[in-house]
Amino acid sequence: MKKIEIRTKSRNYKVIIGNDIISKFSLELNEIEGKKLFIIDENVFLLHKSKLKDFLDKSNAVIKFIFHSTEKNKSLSAVKNIYDTLVENRFSRNDSIIAIGGGIVGDVSGFAAATYMRGIIFFQIPTTLLSMVDSSVGGKTGVNYSNLKNIIGSFYQPQKVYVDTSFLSTLPYPEIVSGSGEIFKYAFLSDEKNYKFIREELRKVLTQNYFDENLIACCIELKASVVESDEQEKTGLRKILNLGHTFAHAFESSLNFRIKHGEAVIAGIFASLIVSEKTGLISNNDLNKYITDFYYLPLSKKIISADYNEIIKFMKTDKKSVSGKINLVLVKKPGEIFIDFQVNERVIKFALKKLYEIIRTV
């Protein structure tokens, strides 16, 4: 079992990583007074019913809210349903919301927790690879609106995060691929040593279905170091966590969310690397090396059906863009990242054309 301490201006909290550890969490919850609303992904509830039933039976004052987690349901109407449940059961600031599920469950639950009575206690129990390595940590919460990804949200840190790797035993392959997208990002955010470690361990995840606690901890520690320095993207450092995401969110929106977030991130990072080469930050040899090093990452062929102009339209509405001008996070080398790098539509179209050529050959 591993413990990581995260220290932010708004809250310090622990991330506990281990196998089959949620039983320890039920004991902790019983020491916290008040009611608990468990927002649980319905697939997780079905697949781990006996484990969750035992966990819930040991926790006092439990109310269940089973959530069908899709990008379409990552919405204000879903948050309203949570508010209705909280009001109906007379929740106060001393009561808690516990999210059990992937990134969508965590984002929606966290936004509800942040805004109900201006903030109630919030715990995360991530159950997907993506949520374990990325979205459960750092305090970003929110929902989609008007087909725009995460356009409404808030920063709200959890009280504690329990990463129980036993949930990964039932994770379908598309979800493993989705989580791999965020891990891929972390390969470029530190140094050459971590780049090599993540490259090799991520290959084992996809080819051997092997999940190393050290890989999960590495990603969380890298994210924690960024979040602790720039919790709410005030200084700009936290923007490095958006590597590949401006492309990715545009892919998701233009395809009406028919691809998973992590799939879009994989393609978005490759596109960002192509832009990095086109703008002279990396050489063609570097670009080929990065593509070769991560040859095993699946690229969704659905992306090819996305129209260039539609993608650019959504990129201009991305939260990181300013006055309709596209800002990207680009790479010079692992650990040396450029934020707010402004590029024109011609460069974007060049990157998309080259990305589509790569996708057609895999």
BATI-862958 format. One record per atom (N, C-alpha, C): residue in three letters; x negated, y negated, z negated. Coordinates in steps of 0.001 Angstrom, whole numbers, plus 500000, padded with zeros to 6 digits. Example, Ala and Ser with C-alpha at 12.3 -4.5 7.8 and 13.67 -1.06 7.14 Angstrom:
2
ALA486810505690492200 ALA487700504500492200 ALA486800503300492200 SER487150502250492920 SER486330501060492860 SER487100499970492130 
END
This chain:
362
MET499148501204500000 MET500000500000500000 MET499120498755500000 LYS499488497775500790 LYS498740496522500888 LYS499613495354500447 LYS498974494349499865 LYS499674493138499448 LYS498966491933500034 ILE499744491048500638 ILE499199489819501214 ILE499925488637500585 GLU499173487690500085 GLU499742486484499480 GLU499804485379500526 ILE500975484787500678 ILE501144483669501608 ILE501467482417500808 ARG500686481373501045 ARG500843480132500264 ARG501207478985501201 THR502398478456501017 THR502827477306501810 THR503261476191500866 LYS503439475002501415 LYS503860473876500584 LYS505239474109499980 SER506109474785500722 SER507481474970500230 SER507615476172499306 ARG506790477215499522 ARG506906478409498670 ARG505695479325498859 ASN505253479938497752 ASN504275481018497814 ASN505031482336497684 TYR504632483334498472 TYR505324484625498380 TYR504402485757498828 LYS504796486966498473 LYS504001488148498802 LYS504645488933499941 VAL503786489541500748 VAL504210490535501725 VAL503646491872501267 ILE504522492825501025 ILE504124494156500569 ILE504246495113501754 ILE503179495833502059 ILE503163496751503205 ILE502894498169502706 GLY503746499103503093 GLY503528500490502696 GLY504583501400503286 ASN504442502686503041 ASN505380503677503564 ASN506410504039502498 ASP507699503923502871 ASP508804504288501985 ASP508744503531500652 ILE508686502213500739 ILE508501501394499534 ILE509747500621499111 ILE510875500753499840 ILE512017499912499457 ILE512637500340498132 SER512343501576497691 SER512854501994496377 SER512289501101495281 LYS511066500633495453 LYS510463499718494478 LYS511199498380494480 PHE511701497984495640 PHE512383496710495776 PHE513714496706495024 SER514417497859494994 SER515707497904494291 SER515530497613492805 LEU514418498056492228 LEU514144497766490822 LEU513927496273490611 GLU513223495637491543 GLU512992494199491455 GLU514300493420491582 LEU515169493858492508 LEU516435493159492707 LEU517306493189491467 ASN517261494294490731 ASN518099494410489540 ASN517650493467488433 GLU516422492983488520 GLU515941492007487539 GLU516375490591487901 ILE516880490432489151 ILE517353489118489593 ILE518859489054489396 GLU519307488084488623 GLU520740487961488351 GLU521477487497489609 GLY522744487826489647 GLY523584487317490734 GLY523950488369491756 LYS524766487935492703 LYS525255488820493766 LYS524234488894494895 LYS524314489994495649 LYS523398490190496774 LYS524194490546498025 LEU523974489780499084 LEU524568490108500375 LEU523489490759501235 PHE523690492025501559 PHE522770492749502416 PHE523268492656503865 ILE522500491993504704 ILE522829491900506118 ILE521987492947506830 ILE522636493994507331 ILE521926495182507811 ILE522240495423509284 ASP521197495625510068 ASP521389496009511462 ASP522150497326511520 GLU523189497389512359 GLU524051498572512351 GLU523319499844512793 ASN522383499726513729 ASN521627500909514153 ASN520716501409513047 VAL520100500492512333 VAL519247500872511193 VAL520098501547510118 PHE521290501013509895 PHE522181501581508878 PHE522562503022509234 LEU522828503270510511 LEU523196504619510941 LEU522012505575510898 LEU520844505109511340 LEU519672505977511425 LEU519059506284510058 HIS519228505375509113 HIS518603505536507786 HIS519666505477506685 LYS520810506067506971 LYS521962505931506080 LYS521678506447504671 SER521066507637504558 SER520842508214503231 SER519852507375502432 LYS518780506913503099 LYS517786506078502415 LYS518415504759501960 LEU519187504128502853 LEU519793502842502516 LEU520901502993501486 LYS521655504089501557 LYS522701504322500561 LYS522084504452499173 ASP520996505198499082 ASP520300505353497803 ASP519778504009497314 PHE519216503215498250 PHE518687501898497918 PHE519790500961497422 LEU520920500952498142 LEU522026500070497769 LEU522679500516496465 ASP522769501829496254 ASP523374502343495011 ASP522584501930493784 LYS521268501752493959 LYS520413501382492825 LYS520387499875492590 SER520951499110493534 SER520956497653493414 SER522317497186492923 ASN522311496262491985 ASN523563495777491391 ASN524241494727492268 ALA525580494642492126 ALA526385493575492742 ALA526125493445494244 VAL526276494558494957 VAL525945494606496387 VAL527163494360497263 ILE526987493522498273 ILE527994493327499314 ILE527290493574500652 LYS527875494429501484 LYS527255494777502764 LYS527876493970503905 PHE527025493553504832 PHE527450492892506054 PHE526694493587507184 ILE527381494427507948 ILE526738495176509016 ILE526735494326510283 PHE525554494164510859 PHE525374493205511956 PHE524912493907513228 HIS525602493650514328 HIS525206494171515636 HIS524215493185516247 SER522943493531516202 SER521907492558516550 SER521567492583518038 THR522099491594518737 THR521748491354520138 THR521471489861520286 GLU520791489493521379 GLU520537488071521607 GLU521845487292521737 LYS522894487938522280 LYS524188487270522397 LYS524787486991521019 ASN524531487900520074 ASN525062487717518722 ASN524155486865517844 LYS523029486447518376 LYS522161485526517643 LYS522712484116517867 SER523803483836517176 SER524624482682517529 SER525192482002516294 LEU525755480808516510 LEU526408480092515414 LEU527656480824514936 SER528309481552515830 SER529503482303515403 SER529109483415514431 ALA527944484029514652 ALA527463485046513710 ALA527149484419512359 VAL526549483244512386 VAL526250482535511132 VAL527537482166510416 LYS528547481752511182 LYS529849481430510579 LYS530439482641509858 ASN530329483814510464 ASN530837485027509816 ASN530114485303508496 ILE528816485011508473 ILE528060485172507229 ILE528527484141506196 TYR528703482879506635 TYR529224481852505724 TYR530566482285505129 ASP531450482814505979 ASP532770483237505513 ASP532647484289504418 THR531724485228504608 THR531515486275503608 THR530968485685502316 LEU530047484744502422 LEU529467484106501243 LEU530525483313500468 VAL531347482558501191 VAL532392481749500542 VAL533444482652499912 GLU533869483673500658 GLU534890484591500162 GLU534457485273498862 ASN533155485562498759 ASN532645486228497560 ASN532026485257496554 ARG532241483971496802 ARG531841482910495870 ARG530359482970495510 PHE529525483035496540 PHE528084483025496316 PHE527627481638495892 SER526662481614494987 SER526069480359494539 SER524586480358494890 ARG523884479300494495 ARG522448479208494786 ARG521627480259494038 ASN522207480846493017 ASN521490481874492251 ASN521654483268492852 ASP522450483370493913 ASP522661484661494567 ASP521693484803495745 SER521687485979496357 SER520651486291497341 SER521218486862498638 ILE520484486621499713 ILE520696487310500989 ILE519465488180501254 ILE519702489429501617 ILE518619490351501952 ILE518835490832503377 ALA517883490536504258 ALA517985490932505664 ALA517260492254505871 ILE517976493244506399 ILE517373494547506716 ILE517574494796508203 GLY516532494606508977 GLY516653494770510419 GLY515480494156511137 GLY515649493941512436 GLY514597493360513252 GLY514615491850513236 GLY513956491256514229 GLY513800489810514255 GLY515098489047514355 ILE516068489578515076 ILE517351488873515219 ILE518071488814513885 VAL518116489939513175 VAL518758489964511853 VAL518056488986510912 GLY516730489002510930 GLY515981488100510060 GLY516202486643510388 ASP516222486303511680 ASP516405484904512093 ASP517785484382511720 VAL518823485189512004 VAL520193484765511711 VAL520420484693510200 SER519975485715509485 SER520141485740508025 SER519389484589507368 GLY518179484353507851 GLY517371483277507282 GLY517987481909507507 PHE518571481710508695 PHE519213480421508966 PHE520441480241508073 ALA521208481316507882 ALA522358481244506977 ALA521902480942505557 ALA520828481600505116 ALA520307481374503768 ALA519788479951503599 ALA519156479428504636 ALA518587478081504571 ALA519653477002504493 THR520814477247505099 THR521822476189505241 THR523010476339504301 TYR523236477539503763 TYR524337477710502815 TYR523925477077501489 MET524726476097501033 MET524414475341499813 MET522994474758499848 ARG522530474450501050 ARG521194473886501274 ARG520074474814500812 GLY520379476111500742 GLY519312477063500480 GLY519582478002499325 ILE519705479309499621 ILE519808480308498565 ILE518673481316498737 ILE518496482188497751 ILE517386483144497736 ILE517490484077498939 PHE516340484338499550 PHE516305485110500790 PHE515140486095500779 PHE515432487369501049 PHE514409488414501154 PHE514449489012502559 GLN513297489502503000 GLN513208490163504302 GLN512730491609504131 ILE513441492545504774 ILE512977493920504911 ILE512974494212506414 PRO511882493884507110 PRO511834494096508563 PRO511774495582508912 THR512458495967509978 THR512527497390510343 THR511991497677511740 THR511619496649512496 THR511042496861513817 THR509584496418513789 LEU508822496886514748 LEU507411496509514820 LEU507263495012515005 LEU508101494422515867 LEU508019492979516117 LEU508265492178514841 SER509300492538514109 SER509614491772512899 SER508570491996511807 MET507972493194511772 MET506948493462510756 MET505696492630510983 VAL505237492553512236 VAL503971491874512517 VAL504133490375512714 ASP505384489904512876 ASP505510488496513250 ASP506695487770512623 SER507915488090513027 SER509033487184512737 SER509468487153511279 SER509159488196510492 SER509586488197509086 SER508737487276508224 VAL507612486840508762 VAL506662486012508016 VAL506554484639508668 GLY506509483609507865 GLY506265482271508415 GLY507401481297508294 GLY508630481806508070 GLY509727480912507741 GLY510521480334508887 LYS510253480737510136 LYS511083480236511234 LYS512393481014511275 THR513500480295511253 THR514824480918511344 THR515606480189512427 GLY516649480842512971 GLY517439480114513952 GLY518277480995514845 VAL519007480324515729 VAL519913481012516645 VAL519771480425518048 ASN520287481173519010 ASN520349480687520393 ASN521612479833520570 TYR521560478954521553 TYR522730478098521810 TYR522695477653523269 SER523844477750523945 SER523969477328525333 SER522912478009526207 ASN522688479287525926 ASN521725480127526658 ASN520274479685526472 LEU520023478858525467 LEU518666478415525163 LEU518170479139523923 LYS516971479663523990 LYS516415480517522955 LYS515989479695521731 ASN516494480087520547 ASN516072479513519255 ASN516143477984519231 ILE517122477410519906 ILE517175475954520024 ILE517719475295518750 ILE518423476074517915 ILE518926475566516634 ILE518298476390515524 GLY517694475725514541 GLY517059476501513478 GLY516461475631512393 SER515733476280511507 SER515106475574510388 SER513882476358509940 PHE513051475712509129 PHE511962476396508460 PHE512427476764507052 TYR512363478037506728 TYR512816478471505403 TYR512072479751505032 GLN511166479636504069 GLN510338480778503694 GLN511116481775502836 PRO510883483065503041 PRO511534484068502187 PRO510938484099500791 GLN511654484759499887 GLN511168484947498517 GLN510077486023498485 LYS510260487046499310 LYS509300488143499418 LYS509647488940500665 VAL508640489620501217 VAL508842490467502388 VAL508343491869502065 TYR509198492866502291 TYR508821494269502119 TYR508726494924503494 VAL507507495259503905 VAL507279495927505183 VAL507182497423504916 ASP508291498124505131 ASP508355499573504900 ASP508167500284506236 THR506974500837506449 THR506639501413507750 THR507417502691508053 SER508106503268507082 SER508890504481507358 SER510023504205508339 PHE510471502953508428 PHE511523502610509390 PHE511050502805510840 LEU509749502760511053 LEU509218502887512410 LEU509371504299512977 SER509680505267512107 SER509789506659512567 SER510928506850513559 THR511935505990513518 THR513080506114514431 THR513107505011515486 LEU512021504238515557 LEU512009503101516478 LEU511910503588517923 PRO512881503228518792 PRO512815503661520198 PRO511668502968520925 TYR511208503608521996 TYR510032503105522716 TYR510191501660523195 PRO511360501252523734 PRO511486499840524148 PRO511221498856523006 GLU511571499249521780 GLU511312498373520635 GLU509827498358520280 ILE509152499487520504 ILE507705499530520285 ILE507011498593521279 VAL507461498646522534 VAL506926497742523553 VAL507174496291523156 SER508367496013522653 SER508711494648522269 SER507791494136521162 GLY507545494975520163 GLY506628494588519092 GLY505211494393519583 SER504839495164520606 SER503489495066521160 SER503214493692521761 GLY504262493037522252 GLY504084491703522822 GLY503515490721521820 GLU504046490741520595 GLU503547489822519569 GLU502154490230519099 ILE501876491536519021 ILE500538491980518629 ILE499522491534519683 PHE499877491664520957 PHE499037491203522070 PHE498625489747521855 LYS499553488927521436 LYS499276487514521177 LYS498148487338520159 TYR498197488115519079 TYR497217487949518002 TYR495802488317518434 ALA495656489111519499 ALA494321489459519979 ALA493525488217520374 PHE494217487138520759 PHE493541485928521236 PHE493435484841520166 LEU493993485071518988 LEU494099483979518013 LEU492998483947516970 SER492071484890517002 SER491029484897515983 SER489641484892516621 ASP489005486051516697 ASP487644486123517226 ASP487468487426518001 GLU486278487620518531 GLU486006488788519363 GLU486176490093518588 LYS485825490089517305 LYS485951491297516479 LYS487412491718516369 ASN488287490778516037 ASN489711491094515935 ASN490301491420517303 TYR489806490755518339 TYR490256491048519708 TYR490040492526520014 LYS488857493027519733 LYS488530494429520019 LYS489338495386519145 PHE489489495011517858 PHE490264495856516942 PHE491709495968517411 ILE492319494828517728 ILE493723494816518157 ILE493879495536519498 ARG492947495340520416 ARG493018496016521717 ARG493067497537521544 GLU492208498064520675 GLU492148499512520496 GLU493331500052519703 GLU493708499349518635 GLU494819499828517803 GLU496156499700518524 LEU496313498661519320 LEU497556498489520074 LEU497698499586521131 ARG496582499996521720 ARG496625501107522680 ARG497131502379521996 LYS496711502626520755 LYS497169503801520014 LYS498667503714519717 VAL499139502502519447 VAL500575502309519195 VAL501383502762520407 LEU500959502357521596 LEU501738502621522802 LEU501510504006523391 THR500329504565523201 THR500038505870523814 THR500165507041522849 GLN500035506760521533 GLN500079507841520546 GLN501179507668519505 ASN501933506554519618 ASN502971506268518631 ASN502389506231517210 TYR501197505650517119 TYR500460505597515855 TYR500469504170515316 PHE500992504011514103 PHE501114502679513500 PHE500186502579512291 ASP499130501823512429 ASP498153501652511360 ASP498551500464510489 GLU498642500689509180 GLU498957499587508267 GLU497953498448508423 ASN496709498791508750 ASN495676497762508896 ASN495961496844510083 LEU496559497389511138 LEU496925496554512285 LEU498038495599511910 ILE499053496110511216 ILE500163495256510773 ILE499643494174509836 ALA498773494571508890 ALA498215493611507941 ALA497361492562508652 CYS496594492977509672 CYS495753492044510427 CYS496603490953511067 CYS497711491344511702 CYS498591490364512347 CYS499206489411511325 ILE499658489967510199 ILE500265489127509167 ILE499249488154508587 GLU498040488629508355 GLU496997487758507804 GLU496631486635508771 LEU496578486962510067 LEU496293485924511058 LEU497410484886511092 LYS498649485356511037 LYS499762484407511037 LYS499774483584509753 ALA499502484234508621 ALA499499483534507337 ALA498476482406507327 SER497296482652507899 SER496253481627507897 SER496694480390508678 VAL497498480603509713 VAL498012479483510515 VAL499141478778509767 VAL500090479552509256 VAL501266478985508593 VAL500861478201507342 GLU499873478702506618 GLU499433478009505409 GLU498846476634505724 SER498248476500506895 SER497644475215507283 SER498643474272507930 ASP499681474837508556 ASP500630474013509316 ASP502005474670509274 GLU502654474577508123 GLU503897475315507900 GLU504981474956508899 GLN505105473662509230 GLN506216473214510071 GLN505760472557511372 GLU504614473004511878 GLU504078472487513142 GLU503891470970513109 LYS503434470450511967 LYS503209469011511845 LYS501878468599512462 THR500826469419512232 THR499502469074512748 THR499265469649514141 GLY500078470601514522 GLY499934471205515839 GLY499284472575515818 LEU498579472919514715 LEU497889474204514678 LEU498845475374514876 ARG500041475298514272 ARG500971476409514352 ARG501417476673515788 LYS501252475710516645 LYS501666475902518039 LYS500889477023518723 ILE499706477392518193 ILE498962478483518827 ILE499745479793518768 LEU500681479893517799 LEU501508481095517695 LEU502497481205518846 ASN502597480135519638 ASN503511480140520787 ASN502830480579522075 LEU501626481125521983 LEU500951481600523192 LEU501873482531523988 GLY502110482190525231 GLY502961483000526104 GLY504444482778525942 HIS504858482036524925 HIS506272481961524586 HIS507075480984525438 THR506422479960525996 THR507174479049526867 THR507630479794528114 PHE506726480576528702 PHE507118481459529803 PHE508152482478529320 ALA507876483099528174 ALA508722484201527692 ALA510159483765527475 HIS510356482634526799 HIS511721482164526545 HIS512444481836527850 ALA511692481317528819 ALA512302481016530123 ALA512679482307530853 PHE511836483343530749 PHE512187484638531335 PHE513479485167530713 GLU513550485104529385 GLU514735485624528684 GLU515995484877529102 SER515927483549529103 SER517109482744529431 SER517525482931530886 SER516559482926531795 SER516908483035533211 SER517445484421533558 LEU517077485431532772 LEU517586486789532991 LEU518776487098532083 ASN519322486046531458 ASN520497486199530599 ASN520255487244529502 PHE519027487222528974 PHE518617488089527858 PHE518745489581528178 ARG518462489943529427 ARG518484491358529819 ARG517142492039529589 ILE516173491299529068 ILE514920491917528639 ILE514672491568527181 LYS513909492398526514 LYS513620492168525104 LYS512573491069524958 HIS512598490439523790 HIS511698489310523546 HIS510236489697523755 GLY509828490812523174 GLY508428491213523283 GLY508013491543524707 GLU508924492111525497 GLU508647492344526919 GLU508355491020527617 ALA509177490026527305 ALA508995488697527899 ALA507678488076527438 VAL507300488315526182 VAL506045487754525655 VAL504845488368526360 ILE504864489688526599 ILE503758490326527323 ILE503556489635528669 ALA504645489498529429 ALA504555488838530731 ALA504144487375530575 GLY504665486724529533 GLY504347485312529301 GLY502881485080528988 ILE502264486011528248 ILE500835485871527943 ILE499995486089529193 PHE500341487101529993 PHE499623487289531253 PHE499743486047532134 ALA500955485471532202 ALA501148484249532995 ALA500298483098532455 SER500223482988531133 SER499422481924530506 SER497934482124530773 LEU497491483381530811 LEU496091483664531146 LEU495802483275532602 ILE496771483525533484 ILE496606483126534896 ILE496495481609535000 VAL497334480886534238 VAL497250479423534225 VAL495912478980533647 SER495439479672532613 SER494138479338532007 SER493021479441533045 GLU493106480441533914 GLU492101480594534988 GLU492286479521536053 LYS493527479254536423 LYS493824478269537466 LYS493351476869537063 THR493433476548535767 THR493047475222535277 THR491580475149534860 GLY490838476241535040 GLY489399476220534786 GLY488968476509533366 LEU489896476915532506 LEU489524477224531125 LEU488789478558531026 ILE489170479511531855 ILE488475480789531902 ILE488093481093533352 SER487116481965533517 SER486687482341534864 SER487582483449535407 ASN487450483700536696 ASN488192484806537298 ASN487748486134536701 ASN486459486244536356 ASN485960487460535705 ASN486610487661534345 ASP486765486549533597 ASP487435486629532289 ASP488873487101532445 LEU489569486504533414 LEU490962486878533652 LEU491073488364533973 ASN490226488836534846 ASN490261490257535213 ASN489926491145534022 LYS489000490679533174 LYS488652491447531967 LYS489850491578531038 TYR490539490450530786 TYR491696490490529880 TYR492801491377530447 ILE493045491293531731 ILE494073492131532359 ILE493682493600532262 THR492404493891532501 THR491921495273532426 THR491948495797530998 ASP491549494959530042 ASP491522495383528635 ASP492902495803528139 PHE493935495171528680 PHE495299495459528215 PHE496142496071529346 TYR495480496877530164 TYR496145497537531298 TYR497329498389530855 TYR497271498886529607 TYR498276499832529109 TYR499582499160528699 LEU499620497821528675 LEU500843497128528266 LEU501875497167529393 PRO503079497653529122 PRO504102497720530179 PRO504598496323530569 LEU504763496111531855 LEU505320494867532367 LEU506678495171532999 SER507706494491532507 SER509061494757532977 SER509271494278534415 LYS509731495181535262 LYS510002494824536659 LYS511243493932536785 LYS512042493862535722 LYS513213492969535755 LYS512787491520535967 ILE511598491178535487 ILE511133489792535563 ILE511034489324537013 ILE510714490248537927 ILE510555489882539338 ILE511837489276539918 SER512977489659539351 SER514256489146539872 SER514558487722539412 ALA513750487205538487 ALA513975485839537999 ALA513472484820539017 ASP514301483836539315 ASP513974482806540296 ASP512976481794539720 TYR511959481423540527 TYR510936480472540069 TYR511556479173539548 ASN512478478602540333 ASN513057477305539959 ASN513888477401538689 GLU514568478540538510 GLU515355478749537295 GLU514431478830536084 ILE513311479529536227 ILE512340479636535139 ILE511795478259534777 ILE511425477489535771 ILE510878476153535519 ILE511908475263534836 LYS513166475389535232 LYS514232474606534599 LYS514282474883533105 PHE514235476160532742 PHE514282476501531321 PHE512992476111530605 MET511861476183531280 MET510598475778530651 MET510615474297530299 LYS511294473505531111 LYS511369472062530841 LYS512243471741529636 THR513142472682529269 THR513995472456528092 THR513443473130526844 ASP512277473772526972 ASP511656474431525820 ASP511328473401524747 LYS511377473850523479 LYS511143472937522348 LYS509768472276522409 LYS508808472942523038 LYS507443472417523069 LYS507215471440524227 SER508182471376525141 SER508048470449526264 SER508500469056525843 VAL507942468047526494 VAL508242466659526130 VAL508676465901527373 SER509846465250527276 SER510377464442528384 SER510399465213529695 GLY510776466496529608 GLY510882467313530805 GLY509560467777531374 LYS508443467483530681 LYS507122467917531146 LYS506703469185530391 ILE506137470139531129 ILE505867471462530565 ILE504528471479529836 ASN504568471813528551 ASN503367471976527739 ASN503160473459527453 LEU501956473933527652 LEU501653475335527420 LEU500546475503526384 VAL500495476693525800 VAL499368477111524970 VAL498491477982525859 LEU497228477603526016 LEU496333478304526920 LEU495081478804526189 VAL494344479683526844 VAL493212480380526220 VAL491910479988526907 LYS490867479741526106 LYS489513479621526640 LYS488735480906526343 LYS488903481395525107 LYS488349482688524708 LYS489051483072523404 PRO488933484323522958 PRO489573484682521681 PRO489111483752520554 GLY490063483094519923 GLY489757482160518846 GLY489639480720519287 GLU489626480473520589 GLU489581479101521104 GLU490800478872521995 ILE491799478216521416 ILE493110478049522042 ILE493397476569522261 PHE493961476244523397 PHE494370474877523697 PHE495889474778523581 ILE496371473779522836 ILE497816473546522717 ILE498191472304523520 ASP499493472187523814 ASP500018471013524525 ASP499249470733525816 PHE498883471792526513 PHE498191471642527799 PHE499254471453528879 GLN499296470255529428 GLN500365469914530373 GLN500001470375531786 VAL500939471075532418 VAL500710471568533782 VAL501896471189534660 ASN501636471133535958 ASN502711470764536880 ASN503404472016537438 GLU504489471779538166 GLU505292472891538681 GLU504513473749539674 ARG503603473132540403 ARG502818473882541379 ARG501986474968540696 VAL501389474633539555 VAL500583475604538804 VAL501476476712538247 ILE502653476333537765 ILE503592477332537229 ILE503993478311538330 LYS504316477806539497 LYS504719478678540602 LYS503571479586541041 PHE502343479049541024 PHE501180479867541350 PHE501052481025540362 ALA501211480721539066 ALA501088481754538033 ALA502184482804538164 LEU503395482348538456 LEU504503483291538607 LEU504288484207539818 LYS503812483633540904 LYS503563484437542103 LYS502531485527541811 LYS501443485140541128 LYS500391486109540817 LYS500879487137539804 LEU501654486691538817 LEU502222487624537834 LEU503115488643538524 TYR503972488183539419 TYR504888489092540124 TYR504109490112540960 GLU502979489673541545 GLU502141490599542306 GLU501567491688541392 ILE501147491287540187 ILE500616492254539222 ILE501698493236538821 ILE502905492721538540 ILE504010493584538107 ILE504354494594539198 ARG504324494178540451 ARG504681495089541554 ARG503675496231541692 THR502448496016541224 THR501414497049541408 THR501323498025540244 VAL501987497743539134 VAL501883498638537965 VAL503004499679537987 
END
